[in-house]
Structure formats: C-alpha cells, structure tokens
Amino acid sequence: MKNRRWNRATGVAVCLLLAFALSGCASMSESQCRQADWSARGLADGREGRSAQRLDDHVEACAKIGVAPDRSAWDKGWEQGIRSYCTASSGWREGLRNQTYWGGCRGQAGEDAFMNHYQLGQQLYSLQQQLQRNDGELQRLEQVLRTVKTDEERANVRAQMRRLDIDQLRLRALITGMHLAAPR
C-alpha cells in the first residue's frame, strides 16, 4: 500500500514538473502575445540585456496562436533598451548581483566597458561570498572551541581561526580596492 501511494505521488510530481517545464519554455504567454506593444517589449528585452535573437523566441511563442510580432517596432525598442544596458555601470551592477549575461552587448558600442565592469563586479561578488563563507566558518570554529577538551585541540582551532582572520583582512582590503574600480 505504501509503495502504491509513493508511486502515485511520484507520478503526480513528475507530471507537475513536466507541465511546469513545458509551460516555462515560452518567452510570452498567449495574452501577452495578443496584447503586446512590440516597441515596449523590445525596450524591456534590451534593458534586460537580451540579445537580438530574443525576438525569435517571441516569434516562436506567438506563432502558436497566430500572432506575428511587429519586428520593426521591436527592433526600435530593443535598440534603445540595449544602449541603456551596455554601459559600465550596468555591467558593474549585473556582475555584483551575479546576474546571467545574455550576450546582448555583443557588437554594441558599449560592449567593452560593459564586459570589463561586469567581470569586475563578478569578481567582487565572489570575494564577498568568500567573506561570508569565512564568517560562517569562524562562527563554527567558535562553537568548536567551546567544546574541545585538550590544549592541543584548542591550539589547533585557534590557529585555524587566526588563518581565517588574516584571510578576512585580505578579503576586506581587496573588496575596498575593488569598490574604487566602480564606475562613477
């Protein structure tokens, strides 16, 4: 009996996951296709850093219901949006948030500035993540220090904590220096 319930529950879960996965493939819903302001859609796609091929996703999604995007209007909106996206400050912001780069700046005027600052932002994001991991490890070691029984164990834990403290100082210095590279 338990096996049947588990199998039914598993079957339902698999069906729900498949339905969710299939529904998530379309770039736009049926109602979005029918009501689209293609210039505004292009502007939004550009501001998100989507590549020009994003329009192909919309064509595919909307073709299922017989709607054809206005390519000219979408292109005009996208051009405006991508210009505002492909900047040093946008690259910095996207990198700092560890956002996916969709390739929208390829071949655009601001590509180099965007990519340089995107990579710097990602490096800073990684340093901040390491700082947090180290903080967590220091807290764990503080707990361990309270429970160790021998002087040798205490000395070992304290040595690990000193190494982490030194690494934290190094990371903080790097982070401070990286903030100086932020676009103004």
PyMOL CGO cylinders between C-alpha atoms (Angstrom):
from pymol import cmd
from pymol.cgo import CYLINDER

trace = [
    CYLINDER, 0.00, 0.00, 0.00, 2.77, 2.45, 0.91, 0.3, 1, 1, 1, 1, 1, 1,
    CYLINDER, 2.77, 2.45, 0.91, 4.51, 1.62, -2.35, 0.3, 1, 1, 1, 1, 1, 1,
    CYLINDER, 4.51, 1.62, -2.35, 1.40, 2.50, -4.37, 0.3, 1, 1, 1, 1, 1, 1,
    CYLINDER, 1.40, 2.50, -4.37, 1.00, 5.84, -2.63, 0.3, 1, 1, 1, 1, 1, 1,
    CYLINDER, 1.00, 5.84, -2.63, 4.63, 6.64, -3.20, 0.3, 1, 1, 1, 1, 1, 1,
    CYLINDER, 4.63, 6.64, -3.20, 4.34, 5.67, -6.87, 0.3, 1, 1, 1, 1, 1, 1,
    CYLINDER, 4.34, 5.67, -6.87, 1.18, 7.77, -7.30, 0.3, 1, 1, 1, 1, 1, 1,
    CYLINDER, 1.18, 7.77, -7.30, 2.74, 10.70, -5.53, 0.3, 1, 1, 1, 1, 1, 1,
    CYLINDER, 2.74, 10.70, -5.53, 5.88, 10.34, -7.62, 0.3, 1, 1, 1, 1, 1, 1,
    CYLINDER, 5.88, 10.34, -7.62, 3.80, 10.14, -10.81, 0.3, 1, 1, 1, 1, 1, 1,
    CYLINDER, 3.80, 10.14, -10.81, 1.86, 13.28, -9.91, 0.3, 1, 1, 1, 1, 1, 1,
    CYLINDER, 1.86, 13.28, -9.91, 5.07, 15.13, -9.04, 0.3, 1, 1, 1, 1, 1, 1,
    CYLINDER, 5.07, 15.13, -9.04, 6.69, 14.11, -12.32, 0.3, 1, 1, 1, 1, 1, 1,
    CYLINDER, 6.69, 14.11, -12.32, 3.62, 15.24, -14.29, 0.3, 1, 1, 1, 1, 1, 1,
    CYLINDER, 3.62, 15.24, -14.29, 3.57, 18.58, -12.50, 0.3, 1, 1, 1, 1, 1, 1,
    CYLINDER, 3.57, 18.58, -12.50, 7.28, 19.10, -13.12, 0.3, 1, 1, 1, 1, 1, 1,
    CYLINDER, 7.28, 19.10, -13.12, 6.87, 18.28, -16.81, 0.3, 1, 1, 1, 1, 1, 1,
    CYLINDER, 6.87, 18.28, -16.81, 3.90, 20.63, -17.13, 0.3, 1, 1, 1, 1, 1, 1,
    CYLINDER, 3.90, 20.63, -17.13, 5.84, 23.38, -15.38, 0.3, 1, 1, 1, 1, 1, 1,
    CYLINDER, 5.84, 23.38, -15.38, 8.91, 22.81, -17.53, 0.3, 1, 1, 1, 1, 1, 1,
    CYLINDER, 8.91, 22.81, -17.53, 6.92, 22.85, -20.75, 0.3, 1, 1, 1, 1, 1, 1,
    CYLINDER, 6.92, 22.85, -20.75, 4.97, 25.95, -19.79, 0.3, 1, 1, 1, 1, 1, 1,
    CYLINDER, 4.97, 25.95, -19.79, 8.16, 27.80, -18.85, 0.3, 1, 1, 1, 1, 1, 1,
    CYLINDER, 8.16, 27.80, -18.85, 9.66, 27.45, -22.33, 0.3, 1, 1, 1, 1, 1, 1,
    CYLINDER, 9.66, 27.45, -22.33, 7.65, 30.21, -24.00, 0.3, 1, 1, 1, 1, 1, 1,
    CYLINDER, 7.65, 30.21, -24.00, 9.02, 33.73, -23.85, 0.3, 1, 1, 1, 1, 1, 1,
    CYLINDER, 9.02, 33.73, -23.85, 5.50, 35.17, -23.79, 0.3, 1, 1, 1, 1, 1, 1,
    CYLINDER, 5.50, 35.17, -23.79, 2.05, 33.92, -22.81, 0.3, 1, 1, 1, 1, 1, 1,
    CYLINDER, 2.05, 33.92, -22.81, -0.93, 33.87, -25.16, 0.3, 1, 1, 1, 1, 1, 1,
    CYLINDER, -0.93, 33.87, -25.16, -2.42, 37.01, -23.61, 0.3, 1, 1, 1, 1, 1, 1,
    CYLINDER, -2.42, 37.01, -23.61, 0.95, 38.80, -23.75, 0.3, 1, 1, 1, 1, 1, 1,
    CYLINDER, 0.95, 38.80, -23.75, 1.22, 37.96, -27.46, 0.3, 1, 1, 1, 1, 1, 1,
    CYLINDER, 1.22, 37.96, -27.46, -2.27, 39.24, -28.19, 0.3, 1, 1, 1, 1, 1, 1,
    CYLINDER, -2.27, 39.24, -28.19, -1.85, 42.49, -26.24, 0.3, 1, 1, 1, 1, 1, 1,
    CYLINDER, -1.85, 42.49, -26.24, 1.82, 43.21, -26.98, 0.3, 1, 1, 1, 1, 1, 1,
    CYLINDER, 1.82, 43.21, -26.98, 3.17, 46.67, -27.53, 0.3, 1, 1, 1, 1, 1, 1,
    CYLINDER, 3.17, 46.67, -27.53, 6.14, 45.43, -29.55, 0.3, 1, 1, 1, 1, 1, 1,
    CYLINDER, 6.14, 45.43, -29.55, 8.16, 48.58, -29.11, 0.3, 1, 1, 1, 1, 1, 1,
    CYLINDER, 8.16, 48.58, -29.11, 7.77, 48.36, -25.31, 0.3, 1, 1, 1, 1, 1, 1,
    CYLINDER, 7.77, 48.36, -25.31, 8.56, 44.62, -25.41, 0.3, 1, 1, 1, 1, 1, 1,
    CYLINDER, 8.56, 44.62, -25.41, 11.75, 45.32, -27.38, 0.3, 1, 1, 1, 1, 1, 1,
    CYLINDER, 11.75, 45.32, -27.38, 12.68, 48.11, -24.98, 0.3, 1, 1, 1, 1, 1, 1,
    CYLINDER, 12.68, 48.11, -24.98, 12.23, 45.78, -22.00, 0.3, 1, 1, 1, 1, 1, 1,
    CYLINDER, 12.23, 45.78, -22.00, 14.22, 42.98, -23.67, 0.3, 1, 1, 1, 1, 1, 1,
    CYLINDER, 14.22, 42.98, -23.67, 17.03, 45.43, -24.44, 0.3, 1, 1, 1, 1, 1, 1,
    CYLINDER, 17.03, 45.43, -24.44, 17.06, 46.83, -20.90, 0.3, 1, 1, 1, 1, 1, 1,
    CYLINDER, 17.06, 46.83, -20.90, 17.37, 43.23, -19.62, 0.3, 1, 1, 1, 1, 1, 1,
    CYLINDER, 17.37, 43.23, -19.62, 20.41, 42.71, -21.86, 0.3, 1, 1, 1, 1, 1, 1,
    CYLINDER, 20.41, 42.71, -21.86, 18.73, 40.13, -24.06, 0.3, 1, 1, 1, 1, 1, 1,
    CYLINDER, 18.73, 40.13, -24.06, 20.35, 39.55, -27.43, 0.3, 1, 1, 1, 1, 1, 1,
    CYLINDER, 20.35, 39.55, -27.43, 18.58, 40.49, -30.66, 0.3, 1, 1, 1, 1, 1, 1,
    CYLINDER, 18.58, 40.49, -30.66, 17.75, 36.79, -31.07, 0.3, 1, 1, 1, 1, 1, 1,
    CYLINDER, 17.75, 36.79, -31.07, 15.21, 37.20, -28.26, 0.3, 1, 1, 1, 1, 1, 1,
    CYLINDER, 15.21, 37.20, -28.26, 12.75, 38.28, -30.93, 0.3, 1, 1, 1, 1, 1, 1,
    CYLINDER, 12.75, 38.28, -30.93, 12.97, 34.76, -32.41, 0.3, 1, 1, 1, 1, 1, 1,
    CYLINDER, 12.97, 34.76, -32.41, 11.73, 33.40, -29.06, 0.3, 1, 1, 1, 1, 1, 1,
    CYLINDER, 11.73, 33.40, -29.06, 8.75, 35.75, -29.23, 0.3, 1, 1, 1, 1, 1, 1,
    CYLINDER, 8.75, 35.75, -29.23, 8.05, 34.77, -32.85, 0.3, 1, 1, 1, 1, 1, 1,
    CYLINDER, 8.05, 34.77, -32.85, 8.01, 31.10, -31.82, 0.3, 1, 1, 1, 1, 1, 1,
    CYLINDER, 8.01, 31.10, -31.82, 5.86, 31.69, -28.74, 0.3, 1, 1, 1, 1, 1, 1,
    CYLINDER, 5.86, 31.69, -28.74, 3.32, 33.84, -30.54, 0.3, 1, 1, 1, 1, 1, 1,
    CYLINDER, 3.32, 33.84, -30.54, 3.17, 31.73, -33.73, 0.3, 1, 1, 1, 1, 1, 1,
    CYLINDER, 3.17, 31.73, -33.73, 1.36, 29.05, -31.73, 0.3, 1, 1, 1, 1, 1, 1,
    CYLINDER, 1.36, 29.05, -31.73, -1.66, 31.36, -31.55, 0.3, 1, 1, 1, 1, 1, 1,
    CYLINDER, -1.66, 31.36, -31.55, -1.26, 33.02, -34.92, 0.3, 1, 1, 1, 1, 1, 1,
    CYLINDER, -1.26, 33.02, -34.92, 0.24, 36.32, -33.77, 0.3, 1, 1, 1, 1, 1, 1,
    CYLINDER, 0.24, 36.32, -33.77, 3.26, 37.76, -35.56, 0.3, 1, 1, 1, 1, 1, 1,
    CYLINDER, 3.26, 37.76, -35.56, 5.43, 40.29, -33.71, 0.3, 1, 1, 1, 1, 1, 1,
    CYLINDER, 5.43, 40.29, -33.71, 6.00, 43.70, -35.28, 0.3, 1, 1, 1, 1, 1, 1,
    CYLINDER, 6.00, 43.70, -35.28, 9.71, 43.28, -35.98, 0.3, 1, 1, 1, 1, 1, 1,
    CYLINDER, 9.71, 43.28, -35.98, 10.32, 46.92, -36.83, 0.3, 1, 1, 1, 1, 1, 1,
    CYLINDER, 10.32, 46.92, -36.83, 8.71, 48.20, -33.62, 0.3, 1, 1, 1, 1, 1, 1,
    CYLINDER, 8.71, 48.20, -33.62, 10.50, 45.58, -31.51, 0.3, 1, 1, 1, 1, 1, 1,
    CYLINDER, 10.50, 45.58, -31.51, 13.86, 46.43, -33.14, 0.3, 1, 1, 1, 1, 1, 1,
    CYLINDER, 13.86, 46.43, -33.14, 13.44, 50.15, -32.42, 0.3, 1, 1, 1, 1, 1, 1,
    CYLINDER, 13.44, 50.15, -32.42, 12.58, 49.47, -28.78, 0.3, 1, 1, 1, 1, 1, 1,
    CYLINDER, 12.58, 49.47, -28.78, 15.38, 46.94, -28.41, 0.3, 1, 1, 1, 1, 1, 1,
    CYLINDER, 15.38, 46.94, -28.41, 17.99, 49.33, -29.84, 0.3, 1, 1, 1, 1, 1, 1,
    CYLINDER, 17.99, 49.33, -29.84, 17.01, 51.95, -27.29, 0.3, 1, 1, 1, 1, 1, 1,
    CYLINDER, 17.01, 51.95, -27.29, 16.96, 49.45, -24.43, 0.3, 1, 1, 1, 1, 1, 1,
    CYLINDER, 16.96, 49.45, -24.43, 20.26, 47.78, -25.27, 0.3, 1, 1, 1, 1, 1, 1,
    CYLINDER, 20.26, 47.78, -25.27, 22.02, 51.17, -25.45, 0.3, 1, 1, 1, 1, 1, 1,
    CYLINDER, 22.02, 51.17, -25.45, 20.94, 51.86, -21.88, 0.3, 1, 1, 1, 1, 1, 1,
    CYLINDER, 20.94, 51.86, -21.88, 22.05, 48.38, -20.81, 0.3, 1, 1, 1, 1, 1, 1,
    CYLINDER, 22.05, 48.38, -20.81, 25.51, 48.24, -22.43, 0.3, 1, 1, 1, 1, 1, 1,
    CYLINDER, 25.51, 48.24, -22.43, 27.22, 50.66, -20.07, 0.3, 1, 1, 1, 1, 1, 1,
    CYLINDER, 27.22, 50.66, -20.07, 29.97, 50.33, -17.49, 0.3, 1, 1, 1, 1, 1, 1,
    CYLINDER, 29.97, 50.33, -17.49, 27.56, 50.99, -14.60, 0.3, 1, 1, 1, 1, 1, 1,
    CYLINDER, 27.56, 50.99, -14.60, 25.10, 48.38, -15.84, 0.3, 1, 1, 1, 1, 1, 1,
    CYLINDER, 25.10, 48.38, -15.84, 27.90, 45.83, -16.26, 0.3, 1, 1, 1, 1, 1, 1,
    CYLINDER, 27.90, 45.83, -16.26, 29.10, 46.56, -12.73, 0.3, 1, 1, 1, 1, 1, 1,
    CYLINDER, 29.10, 46.56, -12.73, 25.59, 46.23, -11.29, 0.3, 1, 1, 1, 1, 1, 1,
    CYLINDER, 25.59, 46.23, -11.29, 24.86, 42.98, -13.15, 0.3, 1, 1, 1, 1, 1, 1,
    CYLINDER, 24.86, 42.98, -13.15, 28.21, 41.46, -12.16, 0.3, 1, 1, 1, 1, 1, 1,
    CYLINDER, 28.21, 41.46, -12.16, 27.77, 42.46, -8.50, 0.3, 1, 1, 1, 1, 1, 1,
    CYLINDER, 27.77, 42.46, -8.50, 24.37, 40.73, -8.45, 0.3, 1, 1, 1, 1, 1, 1,
    CYLINDER, 24.37, 40.73, -8.45, 25.87, 37.70, -10.23, 0.3, 1, 1, 1, 1, 1, 1,
    CYLINDER, 25.87, 37.70, -10.23, 23.27, 38.03, -12.98, 0.3, 1, 1, 1, 1, 1, 1,
    CYLINDER, 23.27, 38.03, -12.98, 23.43, 35.97, -16.15, 0.3, 1, 1, 1, 1, 1, 1,
    CYLINDER, 23.43, 35.97, -16.15, 24.81, 37.81, -19.16, 0.3, 1, 1, 1, 1, 1, 1,
    CYLINDER, 24.81, 37.81, -19.16, 22.56, 37.10, -22.14, 0.3, 1, 1, 1, 1, 1, 1,
    CYLINDER, 22.56, 37.10, -22.14, 25.00, 38.34, -24.78, 0.3, 1, 1, 1, 1, 1, 1,
    CYLINDER, 25.00, 38.34, -24.78, 23.03, 41.44, -25.70, 0.3, 1, 1, 1, 1, 1, 1,
    CYLINDER, 23.03, 41.44, -25.70, 26.05, 43.74, -25.81, 0.3, 1, 1, 1, 1, 1, 1,
    CYLINDER, 26.05, 43.74, -25.81, 27.92, 41.73, -28.48, 0.3, 1, 1, 1, 1, 1, 1,
    CYLINDER, 27.92, 41.73, -28.48, 28.78, 44.13, -31.25, 0.3, 1, 1, 1, 1, 1, 1,
    CYLINDER, 28.78, 44.13, -31.25, 27.30, 47.12, -29.42, 0.3, 1, 1, 1, 1, 1, 1,
    CYLINDER, 27.30, 47.12, -29.42, 29.14, 50.40, -28.79, 0.3, 1, 1, 1, 1, 1, 1,
    CYLINDER, 29.14, 50.40, -28.79, 29.38, 49.88, -25.01, 0.3, 1, 1, 1, 1, 1, 1,
    CYLINDER, 29.38, 49.88, -25.01, 30.40, 46.23, -25.12, 0.3, 1, 1, 1, 1, 1, 1,
    CYLINDER, 30.40, 46.23, -25.12, 33.98, 46.66, -23.83, 0.3, 1, 1, 1, 1, 1, 1,
    CYLINDER, 33.98, 46.66, -23.83, 33.04, 48.92, -20.92, 0.3, 1, 1, 1, 1, 1, 1,
    CYLINDER, 33.04, 48.92, -20.92, 30.10, 46.67, -20.01, 0.3, 1, 1, 1, 1, 1, 1,
    CYLINDER, 30.10, 46.67, -20.01, 32.17, 43.46, -20.09, 0.3, 1, 1, 1, 1, 1, 1,
    CYLINDER, 32.17, 43.46, -20.09, 35.13, 44.92, -18.17, 0.3, 1, 1, 1, 1, 1, 1,
    CYLINDER, 35.13, 44.92, -18.17, 32.90, 46.13, -15.36, 0.3, 1, 1, 1, 1, 1, 1,
    CYLINDER, 32.90, 46.13, -15.36, 30.69, 43.04, -15.47, 0.3, 1, 1, 1, 1, 1, 1,
    CYLINDER, 30.69, 43.04, -15.47, 33.77, 40.88, -14.84, 0.3, 1, 1, 1, 1, 1, 1,
    CYLINDER, 33.77, 40.88, -14.84, 34.98, 43.19, -12.06, 0.3, 1, 1, 1, 1, 1, 1,
    CYLINDER, 34.98, 43.19, -12.06, 31.53, 43.06, -10.48, 0.3, 1, 1, 1, 1, 1, 1,
    CYLINDER, 31.53, 43.06, -10.48, 31.54, 39.26, -10.63, 0.3, 1, 1, 1, 1, 1, 1,
    CYLINDER, 31.54, 39.26, -10.63, 34.99, 39.17, -9.02, 0.3, 1, 1, 1, 1, 1, 1,
    CYLINDER, 34.99, 39.17, -9.02, 33.74, 41.43, -6.24, 0.3, 1, 1, 1, 1, 1, 1,
    CYLINDER, 33.74, 41.43, -6.24, 30.66, 39.23, -5.82, 0.3, 1, 1, 1, 1, 1, 1,
    CYLINDER, 30.66, 39.23, -5.82, 32.95, 36.18, -5.43, 0.3, 1, 1, 1, 1, 1, 1,
    CYLINDER, 32.95, 36.18, -5.43, 35.09, 37.95, -2.85, 0.3, 1, 1, 1, 1, 1, 1,
    CYLINDER, 35.09, 37.95, -2.85, 32.00, 38.92, -0.86, 0.3, 1, 1, 1, 1, 1, 1,
    CYLINDER, 32.00, 38.92, -0.86, 30.74, 35.34, -0.99, 0.3, 1, 1, 1, 1, 1, 1,
    CYLINDER, 30.74, 35.34, -0.99, 34.11, 34.09, 0.30, 0.3, 1, 1, 1, 1, 1, 1,
    CYLINDER, 34.11, 34.09, 0.30, 33.98, 36.66, 3.09, 0.3, 1, 1, 1, 1, 1, 1,
    CYLINDER, 33.98, 36.66, 3.09, 30.56, 35.31, 4.13, 0.3, 1, 1, 1, 1, 1, 1,
    CYLINDER, 30.56, 35.31, 4.13, 31.74, 31.70, 3.96, 0.3, 1, 1, 1, 1, 1, 1,
    CYLINDER, 31.74, 31.70, 3.96, 34.71, 32.60, 6.14, 0.3, 1, 1, 1, 1, 1, 1,
    CYLINDER, 34.71, 32.60, 6.14, 32.41, 34.32, 8.65, 0.3, 1, 1, 1, 1, 1, 1,
    CYLINDER, 32.41, 34.32, 8.65, 30.34, 31.15, 8.83, 0.3, 1, 1, 1, 1, 1, 1,
    CYLINDER, 30.34, 31.15, 8.83, 33.44, 29.03, 9.33, 0.3, 1, 1, 1, 1, 1, 1,
    CYLINDER, 33.44, 29.03, 9.33, 34.67, 31.36, 12.08, 0.3, 1, 1, 1, 1, 1, 1,
    CYLINDER, 34.67, 31.36, 12.08, 31.33, 31.02, 13.86, 0.3, 1, 1, 1, 1, 1, 1,
    CYLINDER, 31.33, 31.02, 13.86, 31.53, 27.24, 13.53, 0.3, 1, 1, 1, 1, 1, 1,
    CYLINDER, 31.53, 27.24, 13.53, 35.06, 27.23, 14.92, 0.3, 1, 1, 1, 1, 1, 1,
    CYLINDER, 35.06, 27.23, 14.92, 33.96, 29.39, 17.87, 0.3, 1, 1, 1, 1, 1, 1,
    CYLINDER, 33.96, 29.39, 17.87, 31.38, 26.70, 18.67, 0.3, 1, 1, 1, 1, 1, 1,
    CYLINDER, 31.38, 26.70, 18.67, 34.03, 24.00, 18.37, 0.3, 1, 1, 1, 1, 1, 1,
    CYLINDER, 34.03, 24.00, 18.37, 36.38, 25.97, 20.63, 0.3, 1, 1, 1, 1, 1, 1,
    CYLINDER, 36.38, 25.97, 20.63, 33.77, 25.86, 23.40, 0.3, 1, 1, 1, 1, 1, 1,
    CYLINDER, 33.77, 25.86, 23.40, 33.60, 22.07, 23.27, 0.3, 1, 1, 1, 1, 1, 1,
    CYLINDER, 33.60, 22.07, 23.27, 37.23, 20.98, 22.81, 0.3, 1, 1, 1, 1, 1, 1,
    CYLINDER, 37.23, 20.98, 22.81, 38.78, 19.19, 25.74, 0.3, 1, 1, 1, 1, 1, 1,
    CYLINDER, 38.78, 19.19, 25.74, 42.53, 19.42, 25.27, 0.3, 1, 1, 1, 1, 1, 1,
    CYLINDER, 42.53, 19.42, 25.27, 45.01, 22.26, 24.97, 0.3, 1, 1, 1, 1, 1, 1,
    CYLINDER, 45.01, 22.26, 24.97, 46.28, 20.76, 21.72, 0.3, 1, 1, 1, 1, 1, 1,
    CYLINDER, 46.28, 20.76, 21.72, 42.78, 20.83, 20.18, 0.3, 1, 1, 1, 1, 1, 1,
    CYLINDER, 42.78, 20.83, 20.18, 42.28, 24.40, 21.42, 0.3, 1, 1, 1, 1, 1, 1,
    CYLINDER, 42.28, 24.40, 21.42, 45.57, 25.49, 19.88, 0.3, 1, 1, 1, 1, 1, 1,
    CYLINDER, 45.57, 25.49, 19.88, 44.64, 23.84, 16.57, 0.3, 1, 1, 1, 1, 1, 1,
    CYLINDER, 44.64, 23.84, 16.57, 41.24, 25.55, 16.44, 0.3, 1, 1, 1, 1, 1, 1,
    CYLINDER, 41.24, 25.55, 16.44, 42.74, 28.91, 17.37, 0.3, 1, 1, 1, 1, 1, 1,
    CYLINDER, 42.74, 28.91, 17.37, 45.36, 28.54, 14.62, 0.3, 1, 1, 1, 1, 1, 1,
    CYLINDER, 45.36, 28.54, 14.62, 42.58, 27.89, 12.10, 0.3, 1, 1, 1, 1, 1, 1,
    CYLINDER, 42.58, 27.89, 12.10, 40.73, 30.94, 13.36, 0.3, 1, 1, 1, 1, 1, 1,
    CYLINDER, 40.73, 30.94, 13.36, 43.86, 33.12, 13.05, 0.3, 1, 1, 1, 1, 1, 1,
    CYLINDER, 43.86, 33.12, 13.05, 44.34, 31.98, 9.43, 0.3, 1, 1, 1, 1, 1, 1,
    CYLINDER, 44.34, 31.98, 9.43, 40.72, 32.85, 8.69, 0.3, 1, 1, 1, 1, 1, 1,
    CYLINDER, 40.72, 32.85, 8.69, 41.06, 36.23, 10.41, 0.3, 1, 1, 1, 1, 1, 1,
    CYLINDER, 41.06, 36.23, 10.41, 44.09, 37.01, 8.22, 0.3, 1, 1, 1, 1, 1, 1,
    CYLINDER, 44.09, 37.01, 8.22, 42.16, 35.90, 5.14, 0.3, 1, 1, 1, 1, 1, 1,
    CYLINDER, 42.16, 35.90, 5.14, 39.24, 38.12, 6.19, 0.3, 1, 1, 1, 1, 1, 1,
    CYLINDER, 39.24, 38.12, 6.19, 41.57, 41.12, 6.42, 0.3, 1, 1, 1, 1, 1, 1,
    CYLINDER, 41.57, 41.12, 6.42, 42.96, 40.33, 2.96, 0.3, 1, 1, 1, 1, 1, 1,
    CYLINDER, 42.96, 40.33, 2.96, 39.45, 39.95, 1.50, 0.3, 1, 1, 1, 1, 1, 1,
    CYLINDER, 39.45, 39.95, 1.50, 38.24, 43.20, 3.06, 0.3, 1, 1, 1, 1, 1, 1,
    CYLINDER, 38.24, 43.20, 3.06, 41.25, 45.05, 1.61, 0.3, 1, 1, 1, 1, 1, 1,
    CYLINDER, 41.25, 45.05, 1.61, 40.59, 43.56, -1.84, 0.3, 1, 1, 1, 1, 1, 1,
    CYLINDER, 40.59, 43.56, -1.84, 36.89, 44.44, -1.61, 0.3, 1, 1, 1, 1, 1, 1,
    CYLINDER, 36.89, 44.44, -1.61, 37.72, 48.02, -0.63, 0.3, 1, 1, 1, 1, 1, 1,
    CYLINDER, 37.72, 48.02, -0.63, 40.12, 48.28, -3.57, 0.3, 1, 1, 1, 1, 1, 1,
    CYLINDER, 40.12, 48.28, -3.57, 37.58, 46.83, -5.97, 0.3, 1, 1, 1, 1, 1, 1,
    CYLINDER, 37.58, 46.83, -5.97, 35.00, 49.39, -4.91, 0.3, 1, 1, 1, 1, 1, 1,
    CYLINDER, 35.00, 49.39, -4.91, 37.42, 52.03, -6.16, 0.3, 1, 1, 1, 1, 1, 1,
    CYLINDER, 37.42, 52.03, -6.16, 37.08, 50.48, -9.65, 0.3, 1, 1, 1, 1, 1, 1,
    CYLINDER, 37.08, 50.48, -9.65, 33.32, 51.02, -9.64, 0.3, 1, 1, 1, 1, 1, 1,
    CYLINDER, 33.32, 51.02, -9.64, 32.08, 53.29, -12.42, 0.3, 1, 1, 1, 1, 1, 1,
    CYLINDER, 32.08, 53.29, -12.42, 31.06, 56.74, -11.25, 0.3, 1, 1, 1, 1, 1, 1,
]
cmd.load_cgo(trace, "trace")
